[in-house]
Amino acid sequence: MSIYCGTDIIEVSRIKEKISENNLFKQKIFSENEINDIEKSNNESVKSQRYAGRFACKEAIYKAMSKILISEKYSPSFLDVEIINDNVYRRRPYINILNSKLQDIFNKYNINIDISISHIEDNAVAMAIVNAEKE
């Protein structure tokens, strides 16, 4: 078994600016489920923090998986995965894979990923731990 780690940190203001400048930015980075979940909040500051957190999480996932993705000659898109919060375990985030080729890679390597996201007013940070059975 192999274990890989990825982390990412981003300034919330950068994501907020991108969304303000270009409404298509959201559709290029976030799934419909992610957008709908985040937009439920009435607090604009929290929305920006949550968008930034999910962005950082996707970056962390792909950083952790980079060795496998390179060996498979696969270049991921932000829309290949979505980060959803589990309603059972105190809204703990988990990954939903949306791309069949990426799902095939997950199956081939028997990949399990644990993720964590934190954010405050100015910054969002995420970490991904990948367990894979083969290299």
C-alpha positions in Angstrom: 0.0 0.0 0.0 1.1 3.5 -0.7 0.1 6.7 1.1 0.3 10.1 -0.5 -0.5 13.5 1.0 -1.5 16.8 -0.6 -2.3 20.2 0.9 -3.4 23.6 -0.5 -4.0 27.0 1.0 -5.7 29.9 -0.8 -6.7 33.5 0.0 -10.5 33.7 0.1 -10.4 37.1 -1.6 -8.8 35.5 -4.7 -11.7 33.2 -5.2 -14.2 35.9 -4.4 -12.6 38.2 -7.0 -12.7 35.4 -9.7 -16.4 34.8 -9.0 -17.2 38.5 -9.1 -15.2 39.1 -12.4 -16.5 36.1 -14.3 -19.7 34.3 -13.4 -18.6 31.3 -15.6 -15.7 30.7 -13.1 -18.1 28.9 -10.8 -19.4 26.6 -13.5 -15.8 25.8 -14.6 -14.6 24.9 -11.1 -17.6 23.7 -9.1 -20.4 21.2 -9.8 -24.0 22.0 -9.7 -24.3 20.2 -6.3 -21.4 22.2 -4.9 -22.9 25.5 -6.0 -26.4 24.7 -4.7 -25.0 23.6 -1.3 -22.8 26.7 -0.9 -25.5 29.1 -2.2 -27.9 27.9 0.6 -26.0 30.2 3.0 -27.3 33.7 3.6 -23.9 34.9 4.6 -21.8 36.1 1.6 -18.5 35.9 3.6 -19.2 32.3 4.4 -20.1 31.5 0.8 -16.7 32.9 -0.3 -14.9 30.9 2.3 -16.7 27.7 1.3 -15.9 28.2 -2.4 -12.3 28.8 -1.5 -12.2 25.7 0.7 -13.6 23.4 -2.0 -11.1 24.9 -4.5 -8.2 24.2 -2.1 -9.5 20.7 -1.5 -9.6 19.8 -5.2 -6.0 21.2 -5.5 -5.0 19.1 -2.5 -6.6 15.9 -3.9 -4.8 16.3 -7.3 -1.5 17.1 -5.6 -1.8 13.9 -3.4 -2.7 11.9 -6.5 -0.1 13.5 -8.8 2.3 10.5 -9.0 -0.6 8.2 -10.0 -2.2 10.7 -12.4 1.2 11.2 -14.1 1.8 7.4 -14.5 -1.7 7.1 -16.0 -1.1 10.1 -18.3 -4.3 11.7 -16.9 -4.7 15.5 -16.5 -7.7 16.1 -14.2 -10.2 18.9 -14.4 -11.8 20.7 -11.5 -15.1 19.2 -12.5 -13.9 15.6 -12.4 -14.7 15.6 -8.6 -17.1 17.3 -6.4 -16.7 17.9 -2.6 -19.9 17.2 -0.8 -20.7 17.5 2.9 -22.0 14.4 4.7 -25.2 15.1 6.6 -24.6 12.2 9.0 -21.1 13.0 10.3 -21.4 16.6 11.2 -21.1 17.8 7.6 -17.8 16.1 7.1 -16.6 16.6 3.5 -16.2 13.7 1.1 -15.4 13.2 -2.6 -17.8 12.3 -5.3 -16.1 11.3 -8.5 -17.9 12.6 -11.6 -15.6 11.5 -14.4 -15.6 7.8 -15.5 -11.9 7.8 -16.5 -10.9 9.1 -13.1 -13.3 6.5 -11.5 -11.4 3.8 -13.5 -8.1 5.1 -12.0 -9.6 5.0 -8.5 -10.8 1.4 -9.1 -7.5 0.3 -10.7 -5.5 1.5 -7.7 -8.2 0.9 -5.1 -7.9 4.5 -4.0 -9.4 5.8 -0.8 -9.1 9.5 0.1 -9.7 11.3 3.4 -10.0 15.1 3.1 -10.2 17.9 5.6 -11.1 21.6 4.9 -10.8 24.6 7.2 -11.4 28.2 6.5 -11.5 31.6 8.2 -12.3 35.0 6.9 -9.0 35.4 4.9 -7.8 31.9 4.1 -9.0 28.4 3.3 -6.8 25.3 3.6 -7.4 21.7 2.7 -5.6 18.4 3.1 -6.0 15.1 1.3 -4.6 11.7 2.3 -4.6 9.1 -0.4 -4.3 5.4 0.2 -3.6 3.4 -2.9 -3.0 -0.4 -3.1 -0.6 -0.2 -6.1 2.0 2.3 -7.4 
